[in-house]
Amino acid sequence: MDVMLRALVLLADPVVITAMVLAAIYGLAVGSVPGLTASMAVALIIPITYFLDPVPALAGVMTLSAMAIFAGDLPGALLRIPGTPASAAYADEAYRMTQQGRASQALGVGLVCSAVGGVFGAILLITAAPWLARIALQFSSYEKFWLACLGLTAAAAVSQGHWTKGALSLLLGLAIAQVGLDPVSGQMRFTFGFSALSAGLSFIPVLIGFFAIPELLRYALGAGRNGAQVAAAAVGLFHGLWTDLKRLRWGIARGSAIGAVIGAIPGAGADIAAYVSYALSKRLSRHPEKFGTGITDGIASASASNNSSIGGALIPATVFGIPGDSLTAIIIGVLFMKGLNPGPNVFLMNADLINAVFLSYLIANILIVPFGFAAIAGYRYVLKVPKSVLMPAILAFCIVGAFAVDNTMFAVLTMLMMGIIAYALEEGGYPLAPAILGLVIGPMLEETFLTSLTRARGELLAFVERPVAGGLAAVTIILWLSPLIVFLIRLIRNRKDAQRDRGGQSRA
C-alpha cells in the first residue's frame, strides 16, 4: 500500500498531468486517422520522451496507447474505415448502427466498454502481473498453433451469408498472408519475380484497401451519392446506455478476460483478441442472426477485449521483457531508455516508478470516457462535410496512412489493388471479415506450425502432448465438430419424432 501511495504522489506532479493530457489529445487525433496506428503514434512521440523525466515520459506513452486504441473506433463506426486493425473486428457492426441513425448508441457502448476493458487490464496488470506472466510463458509454439486454429474458427462466426463464401473469403486472406518469405526456410513465395513482394503485403495498406476503397468506389460510381445521409450526434450519447451495459455485463466481462489473456501471449495481440471475442459473443448469443445487422452485443465484448489486451500484453513486457505485440515492443524500448530494465528485479529496484507507470495506465483508461466523449462530439462534424469534399479528403488520408507504413508507393498500390478486390467481393456477396481474420492469423498459424513440426521432427503427436496444448486442441476440435454433432442430434430427434407419430397413427 505504501508503494502505491508513493506512486500516486509521483503522478500528482503538474508536469506528469500535463504530459498525460497532451498525450491523450495526440493519441485521439492520430488513432482516429485510418492507417495511423497506436504503434505508429507511440513511435513518433519517442524523440520527445528524451527530454522528459521517466514518470511523465512513461505516463504519457501509456495514456497515448490507451487513447489511440479507442480512437480507432471512431472512423470505423462513422465511415466504415477502422482506425486501428483491432477495430476492424466490429467496424461493420458499428457502421450498420450508424446507417440506422444509432451512431450515438454504437459509440457510447464502444466508449464505455473500451474504458471498462482497459481498467480491467490495468487492474490485472497491477495485481497479478508476475503470476500471469508465468502462465503466458508456458505457451510454446504448440500452444500458439492451437490458439491460431481457435482464432480461425472465429471465421465461421463472423461470416455473414452462406458458409462457402465465408470459407473462400478466409482462404483469400490466408493466401495474401503467404506472400513473401517463408518464415522458417526463407524461400520466396508468390512474389512472381517482384522484389517489392519479398517482404509480403503490409497489413495496414491491405486493411485500408479492404474497408476504405470500396466505399470510395461506390461513391464514385454513384451508388453512395443518393444514399441516406448517415446521422451521428454526441447528444444523447449515454441515453439508454445503462440498460445496454446491464444486459451485456457478462459479455463485457468475458471480452475483458479474453483480451487480457490473449494479450499476455507473445505474438497474439489485440487483433486476435477482438475477433475471438466477437465470434464468441455471436456463438453464445440467443439471436446470432442479428449479428452483422447492427447490434451492440458484438461491439461491447470486442471493444472491451480490444483495450484489455494492452494491459495483458504489458504483463510479459514488464516482468520478462517479452513484448506481446508491436506496441508493447516500442514501450519496452522506452522503458530501457529511461533506465527501467524489464524483468523481475524492476519490482524490487524501481517499485515506485514501475507502479506509477501501471497506475498511469489505469488512470488513462478512466480518462477515456470524458476525452472520448469530447472526441466523438468533434468527430461527428466530419459527417456534415459535403461528400464531394469528404471523400477526396478520406482518399488523401488513406494514401498518407498506407505510404507511412513502408515509405514506398508500392504500399499505396497495394491499398488500391486490395480495394478493387474487396469491392468485387462485396458486390458478389462475399464477406470481408473472414479475409481480414485470415490475414491477421495466417502468419502466426504458419510460423508456429512449421516451427513446431521442426521441433517435433515431424511427429504430429507432439502437438497434443503438452497439457495446455492438448486442452486447446480439444476445445478447437470440439468447435470444429460441433456443427456435425448438432446435425446428428437433430437428425436422431427427427427420426424419433417420426417414429412416435407413426406409432400414434397406427394405434389410432
N, C-alpha and C positions, 0 to 999 in steps of 0.2 A: 504493500500500500504506500509506503514511504517513497518507493521508486516512482510510482505513478504520480504522486503529488509533485515530486521534483520535475518530472517530465511535463506536467501541466504548467509549472512555473516557467519552464523553458519556452513553451508555446505561447505564453501570455505576453511575450515581448512584442511591442508595436511593429518592429521590423518583420517578425515572423507573420503577424496578422496581415500586414500589407503585402508580403510576398504571396500568401495564400489567396488573398482577394484578387491580385493581379493575375496569378496563375489560373484561377477559376475562370476569369473573363477570357483569357487567352485560350484555355482548353475548350470552352464552349464555342469560341469563334472558329478554331481550327477543326474541331471534331464535327462541326455541322457542315463542313465543306466536303463533298464527295471526293474520295481519293486521298485526302489528308488524314491519315490515321492517327490514333493516340501515340503509337510508337514514333511516328514522324514528328509529332508535336513535341514530345519529350526530347527527341534527338536535337531538334532545332533550338531548344532552350538551354542545352548543356553549356554552351560558351558563357552564358550569363551566370551560371552557378559558380564559375571560377571565382567571381568577385564577391560571393556571399559566404557567410559563415555556414557551418554544417546544418544547423537546425532550420534556418529559413530556406536554404537551398533544397534540402530533402523534403521539408513540409510543402514547399511549392511544387516539387515534382510529384508528390503523392496527390495533391489537390488537382493538379493538371491532369493526371491519369484518370482520376475518378470522373471529372467533368467531361473530358474528351470522349470517354466510353459512352456516357449517357447522350452526349450531343449528337452522336451518330444516329439516334432515333429520329431526330427532327426532320432531316430531308427524306428519311425512309418513310415516315408517316405522311408527310405533306406532298412529296414529289415522287415517291416510289424510287428513290435513289439512296440506298443506305450509306450513311457517312462512314461507318466502320464495317469490317467484314462480319462481325458477330451480329450486327443489326439486320443483316440480310435474312436471318432465320425467320423474322416476323415482320419484315417490311411490307410484304404483300397483305398480311392481315391488317396492319395498321392503315395502309393506304385504302383498303376496301372500306374501312370505317370512315375515313376522311371523305371518300366519294359519297357516302351516305349522309354527310353533314355531321358526323360524330367524331371529328378530329379532336375536339376538346376531351372527349371521353378516352380516346386512344392515347393521347399524350399525357393525360392526367394519370391513368393507370400505369403507363410506362415510367413516368417520372417518379411516382411514389414507390413502385416496385423496384426500380433501379436503386433508390435510396435504401430500401429495406434489405435488398440483396447485398449491397455494398457494406451496410452496417453489420450484417450477419458475417460476411467475410472478414471484416475488420476485428470483430469480437473474437472470432475463431483464431485469427492471427495473433491477437494479444494473449489469449488464454491457453491455446493448445498448439502453438507453433512447433515446439520440439517433438511432441508426440505424433502429430500428423505428418511431420516431415519424415519420421522413421517409417511410417506406413507407405508414404509416397515412394520412398527409396526401395521398397520391396517390388516395385514394378520394373521388371526386366523387359527385354524385347518381346518375350512370350505374352506377358500380361498386356503390353501395349498393343500387340497384334489383335488380341481378342477385344480389347477396348475399341480399336478401329473397326472391327467387324460389327461390334454392337452399335457403333455410330452409323455405319452404313445401313443397318437395319432400320434406322430412323427414316431412310428414304421412302420406305413403304408408307410411313405415316404422314410425311409431308407432301406426298404426291396427291394431286387433285385429278379426278377423272380416271380413265382406265389404267390399270396397273401396268400394262405392257408399255404404254407411253412413258410412264414414270421410270420403268426399268431402262428403256432406251435412253432417256434423258440422263439417268445415273451413269450409264456406260459411256455416254459422251463426256461427262465430267471426268470420269476415270481416265479416258483416252487423252484428254487435254493435259491431265496431270502427268502422263507418261512422257510427254515431250521433253527432250533434253538428255542429260547424262544419267546413266543408270547409277543409283545411289551407292551400290556396292562395287560393281565392276568398273564403272566409269565409261562404259560404252555409250556411243551416241545412238539415240533412238528418235525416229520420226522427225529428224531435222532436215531431210531431203537436200542435204548439201549446204544449207544456210547456216553460217556460223552464228548468226544472231539467235538461232533457236537452241544453241548448245546449253544455255543456262535455263531453258524452259520458258514457258509463258508465265509472266509475273501475275500473281493473283489479283492485285489491285486493278490493273488495266482490264483484266477479264471480268472482274466483278462490276466495274463501272460500265463496261460494254454491255453486259447482260441486263442490267437494270435501267441504265440511263438512255442508251441509244435507241432501244425500241420505242420509248415514249417520245423521243425527239423525231423519230421516223414517222410515227403515227401522226404527229402534229404536222410534219412537213407534207405528208401525203393527204392531209385534210381530215383524217379521222378524229383528231383531237380538237379541231377548231370549233366544231359545233356541239361539242360535248357539254355536259352540265358543269357549271362552274363549281370547283371544289371550295367548300367553305370551311374556314378554320378560325377559331377565336380563342383567346385566353379567358374570355368572360365565361364563367361557369365551369372553369377547368376542374374544380373539385366537386361540382354538383353531382350528387349520387355516387361519389367515389367510395364513401364508407360502405355502402351496400355492396358494391363490386368487390372491395377488399375483404369484407366479411365472408362473402360467398366463395372467394378464391383463396382463402387463407392457407389451406393445405397445399394448394398448387404453388403458392408463393414460397412456402416453407420448403417444399420439395425442390423447387428450382434453385433456391439459395443453397441447399445442401449439395445438389448435383454440381452446381457451379464451383463451390469451394473444393469438392473432392477432385473433380476433373481438372480444375485449375492447378491443383497441387501436383498433378502428374506431369513431369517434364515432357514437353513436346505436344501436349494436348491443347490447352488454351481455351479462350472464351468462345471461339467459333464452334468447336465441337460441343461445348457445354450448352450453348444456346440451342443448337439443333436437337440435341438429345432431350433437353427439357421440353421443347416444343412438341417433339414427337411423342414423348411420354404423356404429356398433357392430352394430346389427341387420343392416344391409345386408352387412357383411363377415363376419358370423358363419357358422359351419358349420351351426348349428342355429337359424336365425331364428325357427322356430315356437315355441321355448321362451320367447321374449321376451314379457313380459306375464303369465307364469305363475309368476314368482318365480325370477329368475336374477341372479347377481351381475355378469354381463358388462355390462349396461346401467348398473347403479349405479356401477361402478368408473370407467368412462370419463366419464360425465356429471358425477359429483361432483368428479372431478379438473378437468374443464373449468369447472365452476361456480366453484371457488376461484381457478384460474389466471387467469380473466378479469379479476379485480380487479387483479392485477399488470399485466396488459396495459392495462387502462383507465387506470392511473396513469401510463403512459408518455406519451401525448399531454397528459395533465393537467399533468404537471410540466415537460415540455420545451417545450410550446407554450401551456399554459393552456387547452387544449381538453378539456372533460370527455367521457369515454367513455360515462358513464351518470349517473343522478341521484346515486348515491353519491359518485362522484368529483367531481361538481359541488359537493357540500357540502364535500368535502375541500379543493377549491381555495379555497373561501371561508375555511376555517380557515388555509390557507397564507398568504393575503393578510392575514388578521387578525394573524398572527404575524410579518409583515414579510418573508415569503418569496414574492416575486412570481414566479409560474411563468414560465419562459422559459429560453432558453439561458444567460443570464447568471447564473441561480441556481447553476449548477455552477461558476462562477468566483468569484462574490461570497460564496456561502454553502455551499461544498463540504462542509465538515464537518457542517453542520446537515442538509443535504438527504440526505447519505449515512447519517447517523444515523437519519433517517426511513425510508429504504429498508431499513436493517438491522433496524429495529424491526419492520417488516412481515415480514421473513424469520424473525425470532425468534418472532413471534406465530404464524406458521403451524407452526413446530416445536412450540410450546406447545399447539397444538390437540389433540395426542394425549393428554397427561395430563389437561388440562382437559376435553376431550371425553369421556374415559373416566369422569371424575367426574360429568359431566352426565348421561351415559347411566345410570350407576349410580343416580342420584337420580330421573331421569325415569321409570324403569321402574316405580316405585311408583305412578305415575299409573294404571296398568292394574289395580292391586289395589283401587282405589276402586270401590265398587259402582256399576254403570251407572246406577242410579236417581239417584245423586248426580253422577256424572261427566258424563253427557250434558247436564243443565241447566247445569253449570259450563262445558262446552265452548261451549254456545249463548251464554252470557253473554260469554265471551272473544271469540267471533265477532262479536257485536254491538258490543263495545267496539272491536275491531280495524277493523270496517267504518266505524264512526262516526268514528274517529280520522283517517281519510283526509281527509275534507272537512268534518268537524264538522257534518254535516247528517243528519237522519233519512232523507233520500232515499237515502243510501248504504246504510243498513240495509234499506230497502225493496228496493233493487236486489239486495242479497245474498239476500234471501228469495225474490224472484221468480226469480232465476237458479238458486237451489237447487231450486225446484219444476221448472223446465225441465230441469235436469240429472238430476233423479230420473226424470222421464218418459223422457229419452233413454236412461238406463242400463237402465230396465225394458224398453225397446224394442230393446235390443242395440246401441245407437249408442255408439261410444267417445267419451270426453270429451277425450282428449289432442289430437286434431286441432282441436277447437273452441278450446282454450286456445292452441294454436300459431297459429291464425288471428287470435286476439285480440292476441297478442304482436306478430306480424309485420305484421298488416294496416295499422296507421298508418304504419309505415316504408315499406311497399310503395307505398301510395297517395301519400304525400308525395313520395317520390323519383321516382315515375313522372310525376306532374304537373309537378314542378319540372324534371325532365329534358326533358319534352315541350315545356315553355315555353322552356327554353334553346335547344332544337334547332329551335324554330319549326315543330314538327310533323313534322320529318324523323326517321323511325324508324331510319335507318342510323346516326345519331349514337349510338345505344345500344350499338353494337359497334365503333365506330371507334377508341376508345382501347384500347391493348394489354391492360391489366388487365381492362377491361370485356369485351373480346372473349373473353379467356380464361375468365372467369366465365360468360359467355353460352354458350360451347361446352360447358363442363362441365355446366351446368344442362340444356341441350337434350339432351345425350347421356343424362343421367339420365332425362329425360322419355321419351326414345325407347327406353331400354333394355328395358322390358317387351315392346315391339313387336319389337325386334331379337331378343330371346331366343325369342319366339314363332315368328318366321320361321325361326330356326336350327333349332328343334325340328321345325317342320313339314317343312323340307327333309330333315333327318336321317330322319324317319319315312318320308318318301316313298322315300328311297334304300334304307332297310331293307326296305320293302315290295317294291320292285323287285328287290332282291337275293334276297328269299325266293321271289318268283315265278320268278326265273331259276333258282334251285336246284331248285324243284319241277318246272319244265319239263324240266330236264336229267335229273332222276330218272325 
